Amino acid sequence: MAKVLATLRHHWKKSTFGACLLGWGGHWLYGKHCDNLLRRAACQEAQAFGNQLIPATMPLKKATVFLNPAACKGKAGNLFEKNAAPILHLSGLDVTVVKTDYEGQAKKLLELMENTDLIIIAGGDGTVQELHANVNLLSLCVQAAFSKIPIGFIPLGKTCSLSHTLYPESTNQVQHITNATLAILKGETVPLDVLQIKGEKEQPVFAVSGLRWGSYRDAGVKVNKYWYLGPLKTKAAHFFSTFKEWPRKHQAALMYLGPTERPPEEPEEESSRPPLYVRLYRRLRLFWSSRKGFPQEVAPEEWEELKLSTIELCIATQNRQLDLTRTEDFMDICIEAESVSKGQFVHRGSQKMHDPHVCLEGSQHIQASRCILQLPEGTEGFFGIDNEEYEAMPVEVKLLPRKLRFFCDPRMREQMLQAAGQ
């Protein structure tokens, strides 16, 4: 024993390195063991759903999974197969996985969505927004034919702001994914608002989080460029962006309408989805009845107009802080103060990275159901719509309240109702 201790003392550098390596390896193996325990517990819970008896005449529920393998730097496919896929298959669902990474899939997506009972989007925030073969997943979901189909969201990407509304926060990625997948099986849903963003000549783009235009967004997209600075990369990206033209003001004209009264929510249908011919008949009947109706006098819309000069403009839904009992429908328009020091810009930029649609102190806050953003001719730059880049242009943003129903964890729904009752 004394000989071993003497050897370790004489080779203390190697001994220290070996001890650190052994400690790290042990911690890594323990983490893997804990992840396997979480997966096993989730699979056992899912198997309880799969063991439930159903009538012989009732078909299996069909679930269509839209998986973006490119999310999380190409790791999303492996994360889905290890953590979410076993739970879905054990639950008794008829699962079809569609990878949104090839061209010519528009027709296939429409066929699958016509014959599915629930839609599952697996990826990051951008997966809902990403375009492949000129198909926008969120645009398809918003269509009247599919808007009643419940949607599940499995967070696999690096930015999943929507998951903070739907599921409890967790520092463990495996637990976060399994919790989200189990929430889909439990069947609790919440209605989410959608923004319809339309340019003058472009097809409309839809968003569940919001639109950002300004310096905080521009600096945020360059954070990964300073990866070598580790935890200081966020501050570095915002600091170096102040070396350019400062202050960087964004000027525009904004016209908007105020909030609208929220109509009573229609009760959820518990029966299975009606056949295709029934849905076609209902749509035709609604179309002809609307054509036969007499035109009604509509009160003129009272538009408010505002000239703005800001460091950043943000138009966001209420999905971040969902209130299931609110009586008005509106989107939040946040106009950040234009006079910000460089130190404040760096500090506030870190807050914006944590919560992109937060309205910071000193900002102007407007509630609107619809708005028109006019940009000066020759304006350059990009919008950030649900963390996807689009060229900045004049746009009309319209709120589509309670347009989609997303699966959520029952605990989160209970918290929302308790917060509303206080």
C-alpha positions as CSV (number, residue, x, y, z in Angstrom):
1,M,0.0,0.0,0.0
2,A,2.8,2.3,0.9
3,K,4.5,1.5,-2.4
4,V,1.3,2.5,-4.3
5,L,1.0,5.7,-2.4
6,A,4.6,6.6,-3.1
7,T,4.2,5.9,-6.8
8,L,1.1,8.1,-6.9
9,R,3.0,10.9,-5.1
10,H,6.0,10.7,-7.4
11,H,3.7,10.8,-10.5
12,W,1.2,13.3,-9.1
13,K,0.4,14.9,-12.5
14,K,-0.6,11.6,-14.1
15,S,-2.4,10.6,-10.9
16,T,-4.4,13.8,-11.0
17,F,-5.3,13.5,-14.6
18,G,-6.3,9.8,-14.2
19,A,-8.5,10.7,-11.2
20,C,-10.2,13.5,-13.1
21,L,-10.8,11.2,-16.1
22,L,-12.1,8.4,-13.9
23,G,-14.5,10.8,-12.1
24,W,-15.8,12.2,-15.4
25,G,-16.2,8.7,-16.8
26,G,-18.1,7.6,-13.8
27,H,-20.4,10.7,-13.9
28,W,-21.0,10.1,-17.6
29,L,-21.9,6.4,-17.0
30,Y,-24.2,7.3,-14.1
31,G,-26.0,9.9,-16.3
32,K,-26.5,7.2,-19.0
33,H,-27.9,4.9,-16.4
34,C,-30.4,7.5,-15.2
35,D,-31.5,8.2,-18.7
36,N,-32.2,4.5,-19.3
37,L,-34.3,4.4,-16.1
38,L,-36.3,7.4,-17.3
39,R,-36.9,5.7,-20.7
40,R,-37.9,2.5,-19.0
41,A,-40.4,4.2,-16.7
42,A,-41.9,6.2,-19.6
43,C,-42.3,3.0,-21.7
44,Q,-44.0,1.2,-18.8
45,E,-46.5,4.1,-18.6
46,A,-47.0,4.0,-22.3
47,Q,-47.6,0.3,-22.3
48,A,-50.6,0.9,-19.9
49,F,-52.2,2.9,-22.7
50,G,-51.5,0.2,-25.2
51,N,-53.0,-2.5,-23.0
52,Q,-56.4,-0.8,-22.8
53,L,-59.2,-2.8,-24.6
54,I,-61.0,-1.2,-27.5
55,P,-64.1,-2.4,-29.4
56,A,-63.4,-4.7,-32.3
57,T,-65.1,-2.3,-34.7
58,M,-63.0,0.7,-33.6
59,P,-59.9,1.3,-35.8
60,L,-56.6,2.2,-34.3
61,K,-55.9,5.9,-33.9
62,K,-53.5,7.1,-36.6
63,A,-50.7,9.4,-35.7
64,T,-48.5,11.2,-38.4
65,V,-45.1,12.3,-37.1
66,F,-43.3,15.0,-39.0
67,L,-39.7,14.6,-38.1
68,N,-36.9,17.1,-38.9
69,P,-33.7,15.1,-38.8
70,A,-31.6,18.3,-39.2
71,A,-32.8,19.7,-35.9
72,C,-30.3,19.8,-33.0
73,K,-27.4,19.8,-35.4
74,G,-28.5,16.5,-37.0
75,K,-29.1,14.6,-33.7
76,A,-32.9,14.9,-33.8
77,G,-33.4,11.6,-35.6
78,N,-31.4,9.7,-33.0
79,L,-33.1,11.5,-30.1
80,F,-36.5,10.6,-31.5
81,E,-35.7,6.9,-32.1
82,K,-34.3,6.4,-28.6
83,N,-36.7,8.5,-26.5
84,A,-40.0,9.1,-28.3
85,A,-40.6,6.3,-30.9
86,P,-40.7,3.4,-28.4
87,I,-43.4,5.3,-26.3
88,L,-45.6,6.0,-29.3
89,H,-45.4,2.4,-30.6
90,L,-46.1,0.9,-27.1
91,S,-49.2,3.1,-26.7
92,G,-51.1,1.3,-29.5
93,L,-51.0,4.1,-32.0
94,D,-50.7,3.5,-35.7
95,V,-47.6,5.6,-36.3
96,T,-46.4,7.0,-39.6
97,V,-43.1,8.9,-39.6
98,V,-42.5,11.4,-42.3
99,K,-39.0,13.0,-42.6
100,T,-39.3,16.6,-43.8
101,D,-36.0,16.6,-45.7
102,Y,-36.7,15.8,-49.3
103,E,-38.4,17.3,-52.3
104,G,-41.7,16.3,-53.9
105,Q,-43.5,15.5,-50.7
106,A,-46.4,18.1,-50.9
107,K,-48.9,15.6,-52.3
108,K,-47.9,12.9,-49.7
109,L,-48.3,15.3,-46.8
110,L,-51.8,16.3,-47.9
111,E,-52.8,12.6,-48.3
112,L,-51.4,11.7,-44.8
113,M,-53.1,14.6,-43.1
114,E,-56.4,13.7,-44.6
115,N,-56.2,10.3,-43.0
116,T,-54.8,11.0,-39.6
117,D,-56.3,11.4,-36.1
118,L,-53.4,13.4,-34.6
119,I,-50.4,15.2,-35.9
120,I,-47.0,15.1,-34.1
121,I,-44.2,17.6,-35.0
122,A,-40.8,16.5,-33.8
123,G,-38.0,19.0,-33.9
124,G,-37.4,22.6,-32.8
125,D,-39.4,25.8,-33.2
126,G,-38.2,26.1,-36.8
127,T,-39.6,22.6,-37.8
128,V,-43.1,24.0,-37.7
129,Q,-42.0,26.9,-39.9
130,E,-39.5,25.2,-42.3
131,L,-40.3,25.0,-45.9
132,H,-39.7,21.9,-47.9
133,A,-41.0,21.4,-51.5
134,N,-43.0,24.7,-51.0
135,V,-44.9,23.1,-48.1
136,N,-45.4,24.9,-44.8
137,L,-46.5,22.5,-42.1
138,L,-48.1,25.2,-40.0
139,S,-49.9,26.5,-43.1
140,L,-51.4,23.0,-43.7
141,C,-52.4,22.7,-40.0
142,V,-54.2,26.1,-40.1
143,Q,-56.3,25.1,-43.1
144,A,-60.0,24.6,-42.2
145,A,-59.8,20.9,-43.2
146,F,-57.0,20.2,-40.6
147,S,-57.4,22.9,-37.9
148,K,-59.5,20.6,-35.7
149,I,-56.8,17.8,-35.6
150,P,-54.9,18.0,-32.3
151,I,-51.2,18.6,-32.6
152,G,-48.4,17.2,-30.5
153,F,-45.0,18.8,-30.2
154,I,-41.9,16.8,-29.3
155,P,-39.0,19.2,-28.5
156,L,-35.8,17.9,-30.2
157,G,-34.2,21.2,-31.3
158,K,-32.0,23.7,-29.6
159,T,-34.7,26.3,-29.5
160,C,-38.1,25.1,-28.3
161,S,-39.8,28.1,-26.8
162,L,-43.2,26.5,-27.4
163,S,-42.4,23.6,-25.2
164,H,-42.1,25.9,-22.1
165,T,-45.8,26.6,-22.5
166,L,-46.9,23.0,-23.0
167,Y,-44.6,21.0,-20.7
168,P,-42.9,21.5,-17.3
169,E,-39.3,22.7,-17.6
170,S,-36.6,20.1,-17.2
171,T,-32.8,20.3,-17.4
172,N,-32.6,16.7,-18.5
173,Q,-33.3,16.4,-22.3
174,V,-34.4,12.7,-22.1
175,Q,-37.0,13.6,-19.4
176,H,-38.2,16.6,-21.4
177,I,-38.7,14.5,-24.5
178,T,-40.4,11.6,-22.7
179,N,-42.7,13.9,-20.7
180,A,-43.8,15.6,-24.0
181,T,-44.5,12.3,-25.7
182,L,-46.5,11.0,-22.7
183,A,-48.5,14.2,-22.6
184,I,-49.7,13.4,-26.2
185,L,-51.0,10.0,-24.9
186,K,-52.8,11.6,-22.0
187,G,-54.9,13.7,-24.4
188,E,-55.1,17.1,-22.6
189,T,-55.1,20.0,-25.1
190,V,-55.0,23.8,-25.0
191,P,-56.0,26.2,-27.8
192,L,-53.1,28.3,-29.2
193,D,-53.3,31.5,-31.3
194,V,-51.6,31.7,-34.7
195,L,-50.3,34.8,-36.5
196,Q,-50.9,35.1,-40.2
197,I,-48.1,37.2,-41.8
198,K,-48.6,38.2,-45.4
199,G,-46.5,40.4,-47.7
200,E,-47.8,42.2,-50.7
201,K,-47.0,39.5,-53.2
202,E,-46.0,36.6,-51.0
203,Q,-47.9,33.6,-49.7
204,P,-48.9,34.0,-46.1
205,V,-46.6,32.6,-43.4
206,F,-47.9,31.4,-40.1
207,A,-46.3,31.6,-36.6
208,V,-47.2,30.4,-33.2
209,S,-44.6,32.5,-31.3
210,G,-44.2,35.7,-33.2
211,L,-42.2,38.1,-35.4
212,R,-39.0,40.0,-34.5
213,W,-37.3,42.8,-36.4
214,G,-34.3,44.6,-35.0
215,S,-30.8,44.7,-33.6
216,Y,-31.3,42.2,-30.8
217,R,-32.5,39.6,-33.3
218,D,-29.6,40.4,-35.7
219,A,-27.0,40.0,-32.9
220,G,-28.7,36.8,-31.6
221,V,-28.3,35.0,-34.9
222,K,-24.5,35.5,-34.7
223,V,-24.0,34.0,-31.3
224,N,-22.9,30.6,-32.6
225,K,-20.1,32.4,-34.5
226,Y,-18.4,33.0,-31.2
227,W,-18.7,29.4,-29.9
228,Y,-15.0,29.4,-28.8
229,L,-15.8,31.9,-26.1
230,G,-18.1,29.4,-24.3
231,P,-20.5,31.1,-21.8
232,L,-19.4,34.6,-23.0
233,K,-20.4,34.0,-26.6
234,T,-23.9,35.8,-26.1
235,K,-22.4,38.9,-24.6
236,A,-19.6,38.9,-27.2
237,A,-22.0,38.7,-30.1
238,H,-24.0,41.7,-28.8
239,F,-20.8,43.6,-27.8
240,F,-19.2,43.3,-31.3
241,S,-22.4,44.3,-33.0
242,T,-22.2,47.7,-31.3
243,F,-19.0,48.4,-33.3
244,K,-21.2,49.0,-36.4
245,E,-23.5,52.0,-36.9
246,W,-24.8,53.0,-33.5
247,P,-27.5,53.4,-32.4
248,R,-29.1,51.2,-35.0
249,K,-32.6,52.6,-35.3
250,H,-35.3,50.8,-37.3
251,Q,-38.0,53.1,-38.6
252,A,-41.4,52.2,-39.9
253,A,-45.1,53.1,-39.9
254,L,-47.5,51.0,-37.9
255,M,-51.3,50.8,-38.3
256,Y,-53.3,48.6,-36.0
257,L,-56.7,47.6,-34.7
258,G,-57.5,47.1,-31.0
259,P,-58.4,43.8,-29.2
260,T,-61.5,42.0,-30.2
261,E,-64.0,40.3,-27.9
262,R,-63.5,36.6,-27.5
263,P,-66.5,34.5,-28.4
264,P,-67.4,31.5,-26.2
265,E,-65.4,28.4,-26.9
266,E,-67.0,25.6,-28.8
267,P,-67.2,22.3,-26.8
268,E,-64.7,19.7,-28.0
269,E,-66.0,16.8,-29.9
270,E,-65.3,13.6,-28.2
271,S,-66.4,11.4,-31.1
272,S,-64.0,10.2,-33.8
273,R,-63.3,12.3,-36.9
274,P,-66.3,12.1,-39.4
275,P,-65.7,10.4,-42.7
276,L,-64.5,12.4,-45.7
277,Y,-67.8,12.6,-47.5
278,V,-69.5,14.0,-44.3
279,R,-66.8,16.7,-44.1
280,L,-67.2,17.6,-47.8
281,Y,-71.0,17.9,-47.4
282,R,-70.6,20.2,-44.4
283,R,-68.2,22.4,-46.2
284,L,-70.5,22.7,-49.3
285,R,-73.5,23.4,-47.1
286,L,-71.6,26.2,-45.3
287,F,-70.4,27.6,-48.6
288,W,-73.9,27.8,-50.1
289,S,-75.5,29.2,-47.0
290,S,-72.9,32.0,-46.8
291,R,-73.6,32.9,-50.4
292,K,-77.4,33.0,-49.9
293,G,-77.2,35.2,-46.8
294,F,-78.0,38.9,-47.0
295,P,-75.1,41.3,-46.6
296,Q,-75.0,43.0,-43.2
297,E,-73.8,46.4,-42.4
298,V,-70.3,46.4,-41.0
299,A,-69.1,49.1,-38.7
300,P,-66.0,50.9,-40.0
301,E,-62.8,49.7,-38.6
302,E,-61.0,52.3,-36.4
303,W,-57.3,52.1,-37.3
304,E,-54.7,53.7,-35.1
305,E,-51.5,55.0,-36.8
306,L,-48.1,55.3,-35.3
307,K,-44.7,56.4,-36.6
308,L,-42.0,54.4,-34.8
309,S,-38.3,54.5,-34.4
310,T,-37.0,51.6,-32.4
311,I,-34.0,49.4,-31.8
312,E,-36.4,46.3,-32.1
313,L,-40.0,45.6,-32.9
314,C,-41.6,42.4,-31.7
315,I,-45.1,41.1,-32.5
316,A,-46.0,38.1,-30.4
317,T,-48.9,35.8,-29.6
318,Q,-50.2,35.2,-26.0
319,N,-49.0,31.6,-26.2
320,R,-46.0,32.3,-23.9
321,Q,-48.3,33.2,-21.0
322,L,-51.5,31.4,-21.9
323,D,-54.7,32.6,-20.1
324,L,-57.5,30.1,-20.8
325,T,-60.1,32.4,-19.3
326,R,-59.3,35.8,-21.0
327,T,-62.2,37.6,-22.6
328,E,-60.3,39.4,-25.3
329,D,-58.2,38.3,-28.2
330,F,-55.1,40.2,-29.1
331,M,-51.4,40.0,-30.0
332,D,-48.7,41.9,-28.1
333,I,-46.7,44.5,-30.0
334,C,-43.6,45.6,-28.2
335,I,-41.6,48.6,-29.4
336,E,-38.2,48.8,-27.7
337,A,-36.8,52.1,-26.7
338,E,-34.4,53.6,-29.4
339,S,-32.1,55.3,-26.9
340,V,-30.1,52.4,-25.4
341,S,-26.5,52.6,-24.3
342,K,-24.0,49.9,-25.5
343,G,-23.8,48.4,-22.0
344,Q,-27.6,48.2,-21.8
345,F,-27.7,46.6,-25.2
346,V,-25.3,43.8,-24.2
347,H,-27.2,43.2,-20.9
348,R,-30.6,43.2,-22.5
349,G,-29.4,41.1,-25.4
350,S,-28.7,38.2,-22.9
351,Q,-32.3,38.6,-21.6
352,K,-33.6,38.5,-25.2
353,M,-31.7,35.3,-25.8
354,H,-33.4,33.6,-22.9
355,D,-36.9,34.9,-23.8
356,P,-36.9,36.4,-27.3
357,H,-40.4,38.0,-27.0
358,V,-40.0,39.6,-23.6
359,C,-41.0,43.3,-23.5
360,L,-38.2,45.0,-21.5
361,E,-38.6,48.0,-19.2
362,G,-39.0,51.3,-21.0
363,S,-40.7,49.7,-24.0
364,Q,-44.0,50.8,-25.5
365,H,-46.6,48.0,-25.3
366,I,-49.6,47.8,-27.7
367,Q,-52.4,45.2,-27.8
368,A,-53.9,44.6,-31.3
369,S,-55.9,42.1,-33.2
370,R,-54.5,43.1,-36.6
371,C,-51.7,45.4,-37.8
372,I,-50.0,46.6,-40.9
373,L,-46.2,47.3,-40.9
374,Q,-45.0,49.7,-43.6
375,L,-41.2,49.9,-44.1
376,P,-39.3,52.7,-45.8
377,E,-38.3,52.0,-49.4
378,G,-34.9,50.4,-49.5
379,T,-35.1,48.8,-46.1
380,E,-32.7,45.9,-45.7
381,G,-32.4,43.2,-43.1
382,F,-34.5,40.2,-42.0
383,F,-37.5,39.3,-39.9
384,G,-37.3,36.4,-37.4
385,I,-40.5,34.5,-37.6
386,D,-40.5,31.6,-35.1
387,N,-36.7,31.6,-35.3
388,E,-36.7,31.4,-39.1
389,E,-35.3,34.2,-41.3
390,Y,-37.4,36.0,-43.9
391,E,-36.5,39.1,-45.9
392,A,-37.9,42.3,-44.3
393,M,-40.8,43.8,-46.3
394,P,-44.1,45.5,-45.6
395,V,-46.4,43.0,-44.1
396,E,-49.9,42.6,-42.7
397,V,-50.1,40.6,-39.4
398,K,-53.5,39.1,-38.5
399,L,-54.3,37.2,-35.3
400,L,-56.1,33.9,-35.7
401,P,-57.3,33.2,-32.1
402,R,-57.5,29.7,-30.8
403,K,-56.8,28.3,-34.3
404,L,-55.0,25.2,-33.3
405,R,-55.2,22.7,-30.4
406,F,-51.9,21.5,-29.0
407,F,-51.4,18.6,-26.6
408,C,-50.1,19.7,-23.2
409,D,-49.0,18.2,-19.9
410,P,-52.1,18.0,-17.6
411,R,-50.0,19.7,-14.8
412,M,-49.4,22.7,-17.0
413,R,-53.1,23.0,-17.9
414,E,-54.0,22.8,-14.2
415,Q,-51.5,25.6,-13.4
416,M,-53.0,27.8,-16.1
417,L,-56.5,27.4,-14.7
418,Q,-55.2,28.0,-11.2
419,A,-53.4,31.2,-12.3
420,A,-56.5,32.5,-14.1
421,G,-58.6,31.9,-11.0
422,Q,-56.4,33.8,-8.6
